[in-house]
Amino acid sequence: MKVYLEDVFKKSGIPTYTFVKPIEYNNIIVALRTKGRGLVIEGPSGIGKTTSIQKAIEELGLNKNVFKLSARKSEDKEFIKMLPEFKGIGTVIIDDFHILADDLKSAIADYMKVLADEERENDKIILIGINKAGDSLVKMAADLNNRIDTIGFERNPDEKIEHLISQGEEALNISFNIKTEIVELAKGSFHIAQYFCSEICTLGGILESSDVIKSAEISVEVIKQKVLDEFGRIFYNKAKSFATGTRLRREGRAPYLHLLYWLSQSDDWTIQMDDIVRAYPEHKISISQIVDKGHLETVIREDKSIQDVIHYDTNSRILSVEDPKFMFYIRNLLWSKFSKQIGYLGFQFTSKYDFALSFAGENRDLAERINKVLLDNHIAVFYDKNEQSRILAENVEDYLAPIYSTEAKFVVPLLSLNFPKKIWTKFESDNFKQRFGENSIISIWYSDCPVGMFDESKKYGGITFETEDDIDNQVEMICKELIDRISQERIIEAESTKQISDV
């Protein structure tokens, strides 16, 4: 009997010839046999969660009374809402439950507590979601944690991927010349392994099983590039839409681009925002700006194409990749080329802040407005109110000194009549005054200051603030000048990075 390629290496659906039990499979069996107790299966897409659940249900003979629902289908969501009204419904599987609205997640959590407490014989809820998806559920109902089993799927070991490929080879009576390379490219994903094997067979004209063994020979570089080209047509615009956020700010710190890059480097396909700002403090301001103000959530919610590949949970503050093919694509992006293609000036940033503002309290109005415009353009600014929680309990002088002496690329002092009268502006200027000769001080001179005041600063370029003119127009002009200046720095950084890479 002939065996067809599409039945062996499946790009979607439940595999038959190439099913491999993941290391978590026995835990699933035990959890399914436990009466009433809910089950949460979480982990990256494409590593066999849904397949394993369905195979385990078949093995236990529980597949007579099973409802399979998807949180992506509107009709299924209506049924999910009514679940608490049913008794004796059987086993209900809710796939992609992490994308459900919070009120529906909360209702499911309450229902799962009831089922566990009553130890119902004939009712069980199984939730399947991406990595750490169960965190948001437990955050809504902390006491649920002891009433459910949570099984986290991790990257499949290489030997599991190799076993999948070997089963396919046996079913089709073929031999791959780059089996080891396919295992490496898959990086633990059954789905990616299936995809590559299918593509290799198609290119080699192996569409069904053969009576004599056939060799599926191809260069790993050729098949990898072919798959990347295919994925690029599907995912380039999605990646670009996310990386540019609400609108492209060429001179900014590119927070969305960096989030996408950090996702590509993640082993478990997720990043947690609090962990990110701790790991990359130089990006704290730009990341916090888009997360805390809800811009990240809005960008994903309002773009269906991004929702297909990326999910953000506001409760756990976790950003995750949904699609294994998209993950493969961004893992293999040439990031410097990609960032340039979509319009960013530079991808490498070394300074913690682009600008540090130094001003007297009487001039906070101007400082506040400058800070807001720069932040809106994803420019990293040191402005005292942005950092209040971090300064608490710190030695303030120890905290501020390095910011003004080295950590900010540019210091912007607002040189008014009150500037030399304040203790803190004197302290700040003591730490940045040596930088005048380094072309890293951009002074803003108040027009009502007497001639001769701040003469040292006027040896270098700066901006005059006319105290009698409209403040909003001047803020717009000042910020444009500052953004243009940091833009020039981005270009220099990008060219320098290119020269180094060319050596």
N, C-alpha and C positions, 0 to 999 in steps of 0.2 A: 504494500500500500504506500502510495506517495505521501510524503509529508511536505507541506508547503512552508516556504520561508516565513511568511507572515504569521504562521501559527507557532513557529519556533522562537524567533527573535521578535518579540512584540513591542511595538512603539507605544502601545496603549492597551489597557485591559489586563486581565489576569493571565499570567503565563501558564502554560500547561507543561511543555517539555522542559522548560528552563526555570521552574520554581526552585528556589533554594531557601531553606529555613534559616532565618537570621538568628543571631545568638540570643535574641530575646524571645524566641518562639515558645520555649517551655514555660516561661512566665505567663505568656498569653493563655496557654492551655489551663493553667491553674486558676488564673483570674476568671476565665469564662465559666469554670465549674463552680465558682463561689456564688451562692444564691444571693440575688438582690444587690450585691455590691457593684457599684459603678466602676467603669474602666475608662481611663484616659490614655490614649496612645499618642505620643508626641515625638516629633523628630523632623529632620529635613525631608523635603519632598523627594520622591524618586528612590527611596531606599527600601520600599517594600512594606510599609505599614498596613495599607488597605488590603493588599494581597495576603499578608500573613493572617490578618483577622479572618478573612473569608476562608482561607485554607484551614485554619484552626476550627472554625465553626463547622466546616464540612467533616473534618476528622472526628469531631465529637458528636456528629449527627444532630446538630442543633439547627440545621438550615431549613426546617419545615416552617418555622414561625419567626422569620427575620424580616425586618423592614429596613431598607437601605435608603437613607435620606441624605441630601446634599444641602449645605447651608447656602450654596450658590443658586439654588432654584427657588423661585418665589413660591411655587405651589407647595414645595416641601417645607418651607419656612412656616406656612400657615398650619401645616400638620404638626410641626414642632411646637407651636404655641399651644396646641390642644393636648399635648402629651399628658400633663398632670391629671386630665379628666378620665384617662383610661386605666383599667385594671385588666391584668391577664393579657396584655398586648404582645408579650413575647420579648424578643431581643430587638432593640432599635439601635442602628448604627447611624451616627450623624457625622458625615465627613466634612472637613474644612470648618469645624465648629468655631474656630477662632475668628472668623469674619462676621459672626452673628453680632447683632446689637447688644449692648450691655444689659438692657432690661431682659432680653431673651436668655442670655447667659445666666443671669441671676435666677430666673425662673427654673432653668434646667438644674442649676446647683441645688436649689431648694428641693426639687423633685427627687434628685439623686439621694439626698439625705433621707427623705421619706422611705425610698426603696430599701436603703441600707438598714435603717432602723427597724423596718418591718420584716426584713429578710424575705422578701417576696420570692416565691418559688419560680414564678413564670414571667417576671419582668426584669429586664436588665438594659441599662443605657451604656452604650459604648461611644465615646467621643474620639474622633481622630483629627489631629491638627498638626501644624508645623511645630518646630522646636520651641520648647518653653511655652507653648500655647496654654498649658494648664495653669500657668502662673496667674493669669488674669482671673481664672475661675476661682482659685483659692483665695485671691485677694478680695473677692466679693463675698466669700463665705469661708472664713478661716476654719470653722469647725468641720468643713467638708473633707479636709485633708485626711482625717482618720477614718473616713467612710468610703473612700474610693481607692482603687489601685491605679497608680500612675506608672506607666512603662515608657521610658525614654529610649527611643531608637537612636543609636549612634552610627557613625560611619561604618559600613560593613567591612570586615577585614578583607585583605587582598585575596586570601584563599577562597572566600565565599564568591567573590567576583569571578575568580578563575574557575570555580566549580560550575557556575552558571554557563560560562563560555564552553566548557568541556561538554556539558549536557547538550548544548546546541550543536556542537560539532558531531556528537554521536548521533543525534536525531537526523541530521542532514547528511551524514557520512562525509564530512569535510574536515579540513585542517587549516587553521589560521597560522600564517607565518609571523604575525606580530601579536600573539596572545599576551605576552608580558606587557607590551606597550599599551594595549587596550585596557588592561588592569590598571595601569598607571594613570591613563587618561580619565578613567571612570571615577577615581578618587572615592571609592566606597559606594557609588550610586549604581544600583541595579539598572535603573532606567537608562543612564548614559551608556552603560555596557551593552544593553540591548540595542540601543540606537546605533552605536558604532558597528556592531556585528551585522545588523540589518543593512546598513549602508555599504559595508565591505562586500557582502554577498551580492547585493544588487549590482554594484559596479563590476563584479566578477562574473555576472551572468548566472549565479547560483540561486535559482528561484524555487527549487524543490530538491528533495532528497535524491541521491544518486546510488546506483547499484555498485559503482566503483568509487573509491575515495577520491575526492577532488581537493586540490589545494587552493585556498583563497589567499592569494598573494597580492600585497600592495605595500607601498611605502607609507610609514606612519605619518610622515610630513604631508603626503598627498591627501590622505583621508582626513587628517586633522584640519587642514586648510579648507577642504571641501565642506566639512561640517561647520566650521567657523563662518565660511561665506554664507551658508544657508541660514545659520543662526543670526548673522549680521543683518540679513534682510528682514528678519522678524523682530529682532531686539534692539537694533541700533537706535531707532527713534524713541523706543521706550526708555532706554538708558539715557539718551540725550534729554528727554523731557524731565526725568527725575533729576539729573545732574545739574540742570539749569534752574530748577525750582520755579518760583512764580514768574521770574524773568531773569535773563542773563545779566549779571553784574560782573563785567570782565575784570574789574580791578579788585573785586572783593576777595574774601578768603575762601570762596567756593565751598560753603559748608555742605551743600547737597552732593557735590562731586566727591568730597572727602568721605561722606557717609557711604556712598556707593563703593568707593575704593576700599574702605575698611570692611564693608560687607564681603567684597571679593576675597579678602585675606582671611576671613573667618572660617574656622574648621567646621563649626556647627551652623553656618549660614545665618547667624544672628549677631546683632550688636545691641548692647544695652546702653542707653544714653548716659547714665551716671558713670558707668565704667569708662565710656569713651572720653568724657571730659577729664576724668582722673588720669587716663593714659596719655591724653594729648592736651595738656593744660593750655598750650599756645592757641588752641582752637576753642577754648571754653566759651569765649564771648560770642563768636559767630554761631556755634552750635546751639548754645542756650537761647540765642535770639530766635532761631527758627523753631525750636522745640517748645520753649515756654510760652511763646506767643501763639502757638497753634498753627504756624505756617506749614510745618512738616505734615501734620495731619491733613490740612486742607489740600495741599498739593496732591496727596495720594487719593483723598476722597473725591476730588473733582476731576480726576483723570482716570477713566476706566482702563486705559492701556497700561497705566502704572499699577493699578490694582491687580491686574492679571499676574504680575511678577513680584510685587513687593507689598508687604503688609506691615502696618504699624499699630501696636497696641498701646493706647494712651495710659492704661492702668499700670502695666509693667514697664512701660517706656522701652519696649523692645522692638527693633526693626528687623524684619526677616525677609529672606528671599522665598518666594512661593514655588518657583518653577526650576527644576533641575537643569533644563536646557539654558535658561537665562543665567544660572549660576556658572555653568560651564563657559558661557560667553564672556561674562565679566571677569572670570578668573584668568582668561586668556587675552584680555584686552592689552594693547600697548597704551598704557595710561597717559604717557606724555603726549603721544600722538592724538589720542582721543580728546584730551582736555584742550589741545590746540584746535582740533577740528570743530569742537562745539563753541569755541570762542573765548576760552579763558587765556589770560596772558601768561600765567606761570602756575605750575603745580606744586613746586617746592617752596615752603615757607619756613624760615628759621627763627625769626623774631617772635616773641610771645605776643607783642602788640604792634600794630602798625603805627598808632599814634598814642601818646600819653598827654592828657590835658593838664596844665598847671594854671591855677587861677585863684584869685581872692574870692571869698564868699559873696561879696557884693556883685560879682560878675557871673554868678551861677546861671543866670538866665541865658546868656550867650553860650556858655559852656554846655548847658543842657540841650540847647537846640543843635549845636554842632554834633554832640554825641548822638542824638537821635538820627540825624540824617546819615551820618557815617555808619551807624549800626544797621540802618535800613538798607544800606548798600553792601552789607556783609564785610565791613571794614572792622578790624579788631581795635577797639579803643579802650585805653585805661581812663576811666572816669569814676571818681570815688564811689558814687552811689551804686555803680554796677558791681562793686566788690565788697560792699559792706559786710555781708555774711562771712566772707573769707577773712576780713581784717579783724573781726571780733576775736578777742583773747590773744591776738598776735601782738608782738612788739611792733608798733606802727612804723617806727623809723626803719627797723630791719626789713619790714615788708615793702616799704616804698622806695628805699634807696636803690635797689637793683633795677627797679622799673625805670626810673629816670636816668640812671647811669648807663644801662646796657640793654635792658629787655625790650624797650620800645624802639622801633626803627627810627621814629621821629618824635621829638618832644615839641608840643605846641603850647608855649606860654602866652596867656592873655595879659599883656603888659599894660595895666591900667594904673591910675594914681594910687590905688590900694594895694597893688601887687607887692611893692617893697616893704609894706607895713606889717605884713602877716608873718607869723612864725613859720607856718607850714610852707608857704611859698618860698621863704628864705631857705628852708631846709631842702625843698625840691630843687631850687636853683643851684644850691651848693653841689648837688649831685649831678646836674646836667650842664653846668656852665662850661666844663672842659670840652663839651661836645660841639661848641660853636665852630671850632676849626675842622670838624669832621663832616660838615654839611648835613647835620642831622637835627638842627633846630629850626623850626619855622615859626617865627615870632608874629603875633598879632598885636599891633600897636594901637592903643586907644588914641583917638585924635585930640582929646583934651589934655594930653600929657604935655608938660612944658618942653620947649626945645632943649636938647641936651640930655634929657632923661632917657635912659637905656641906650646911650650912644654905642656901647659895645655891640649890642645886638644889631645895630643898623649897618654894621660892616657886611652883614649877610642878608640875603633876600627874606622878605616877610610880607605881611599884608596889613594895610591900615584899616581899622574899624572906625567909621565915622559915627560918633555918638549921637548926632542929631538926625541921621538918616534912618530910613526904614530898616528895622533889624532883620525881618524875614528875607528881604532881597539880598542883604549882605551875607546872611548865613548861607543862602544858596550859592552865592559867588565864592565865599570862603571854602565851602565844602567841595565845590567843583575844582578849585585850585588844589586842595588836599588830595582829592581822588585822582586828579591828573598826575600829581607828584608820585603817589604810590603806584600808579599805572606804569610810570617810567621805570620804577624799581622792579616791578614784575617782569618787564621786558628784559631788563638787564639780568635778572636772576635766571630767566628762561634761556637767554643766549649763553650765559655762563655755564649753565647745566649742560647745554647742548655741546659746547666746546669741550667740556670735561669728558662727556660720553664719547666724543669723536676721537679722543686721544688714544 
